[in-house]
Amino acid sequence: MDAFSYKKEVFMTNHDLAELIFPNITKTIDDYEKQYPERNLGEGVKVTRFAPSPTGFIHIGNLLSTVIDYVLAKNSNGIFYLRNEDTDKAREKENAVDLIMKTLSHYDLFPDEYQIEEEIHGEYGPYIQSKRKEIYHTFIKYLIEIGRAYPCFCTKEILEETRNSQETDKVRTGYYGNYAFCRNLTIEEQIQRIKRGDPYVIRFKSLGDFEKKFIFNDLVKGKIELPMNDQDVPIMKSDNQLPTYHFAHIVDDHLMRTTHVVRGEEWLSSVPLHIELFQAFGWKVPKYIHIPLLLKKDEETGNARKISKRKDPEFSMSYYEEKGYPSLAVIEALMTIANSNYEEWHQQHPDLKFTSFPFSPKKMSTSGAYFDLEKLDHLSKNYISTLTKEEVYQGVLSWTKKYDPSFHKLLKSEKERSLAIFNIEREQKKPRKDFINWSGVKNQISYLYDSYFFEDYEKTYQDLTEEEEIEMDLLKAYIDSYQEKESESEWFEDIKNFAIHHNYAPSPKIYQEDPTLYKGHVGMICETLRHVITGKKESPNLFQILKIIGKEGLIKRFEFFQKQNLK
Ligand code: GLU
């Protein structure tokens, strides 16, 4: 070693180290500050993001946080963007982004900014983390230069041994304080080992003291006190690689000018680390909205428990699509979890979209929120009852296209009848609330289509009760004399006259006054008629059903009934 090279080694700096690790990074963090300037948005305007990892799975908790993201952004005329957090390539599933985009459009939560492959929509992209490597490296390089990040050469074995001895000694596990072996290596040594080809990761150098409290504000939970972070976490897992989630999302949330971070409360304990990272760069910290765990009542124990991927099909978003819940009903169920006063607000403002709801994080439950399928059913029923017959038709049509092609075909070929069926007790002050979701519709209405009725009749038909035992000849006479009427009152007048003519009382009340005077009453004729032509003891409005089936259908069904010799 000559005198010159010795001198050079002695005066090695963080800058030399940073250059050695990132020789090709020529941009500075200021370049990126300029490239992604503060968004020119007014006071109170919010920028939110959905930042899923592309694991090919979206759960109900993801959607809850996305709905909140969306409402916060839209309610303030802000921006909601989608960021693909694909730094963990091992977990990535094919078509995962497709699934995410499809889910967002299905629920009408389409992002303002996003990226699909090379196609970037928005000024703050790329929105795919794996396409931002150079950006991250610039920011890691900066941290190395200012002495807040360093290469760590500890092998897996060393880390494992350390962990074991920490466990035996009953001390906190992790890479911190005296256990952060590589934090005090000299620059010369770091450089020498890198040059020698020793594998390394880059760690963040924490300045925190675990004994001290770290206080921050969460908009849902209020003031939170946690121990300060003192772990030197890896921010880049190996040479020239993508950074870890902790690091990448900090850089992105800053550069994409995110104002509110909405995510599951499992991230709460990492906030001291995240804020320390923001502060290492001197950046403003976004506001945090950590949403509580979704709970359900355990069917066996009756106790509250976390909704689980393993036990509960409703955990996965595919469940709602398969069941055919209208997307807005699912959104409303989530809005009700977000703020329990949502339903009341919605009743008061039936014409406003959910995005106008003044969501308040403070009003969210802090301890866990119930996601109740009964509640969803209730909201869904109400919602479907407000739709027009065409909207219901379209809803069932699009669901059946994927899940029940033969019924789909029938709906298309019998459009007029289908619309009439969906209109039963619909256009009225208190519309019928019979449909919960699209998958249940066929069972509820198939008897109104001849093809299903004649096929399923024996299966669905229940015996006539004694009360219904009215002469089949009488029913035949009614059907022969049946004439379609415009209004229900006209029709009922008609059947009452028919009843009187055949010595049946025109109302149950009159019949009850002295049953010996009559063979029965008009209600009995109606019930038997209903039963014979629908196969069911209960149905929606008989007058409307008769109109749909028509005289010809009525005769066909009656004859079929007799032929089957069911009675
Ligand atoms: N990629 C993280 C996840 O899927 C995002 C967490 C966050 O929103 O910061 O859980």
Residues whose N, C-alpha, C, O or C-beta is under 5 A from the ligand:
A	BS01	LIG	A51 P52 S53 E85 V262 R263
